[in-house]
Amino acid sequence: MRTTLMFSQLISEGDSENRKDQPGQMGDALPAADPGSGRTAEFLAAGEHHACALLDNDRIKCWGENSEGELGIGDTHNRGEARNEMGDFMPYVDLGTFQSLRPCMRRPS
């Protein structure tokens, strides 16, 4: 699955350029979010200014606005608007020891 989920100013190219206000900026023109080396996203969830992906290794990565800790990564730094914040640089959400979302998730039929 190609992980493409970008909207408003939430993008994954290491900047905060608004990519929805000009013709030809949506659809296939949107940059793909980089979940990290060898990883693919199985499920995506998005808030107004942030998004999270459940990856193929059963771990979660989130990016976007984080002013109130909504990314769940232990700080309040936004992710995805500067270089070296996406992909392998993006931290996993810590669900705690022996915690997983996998039993709660069902694949679409």
Secondary structure as UniProt FT lines:
FT   TURN            8..9
FT   TURN            23..24
FT   HELIX           27..29
FT   TURN            37..38
FT   STRAND          41..46
FT   STRAND          50..55
FT   TURN            56..57
FT   STRAND          60..64
FT   TURN            67..68
FT   TURN            70..71
FT   TURN            83..84
FT   HELIX           87..89
FT   TURN            97..98
FT   HELIX           102..104
//
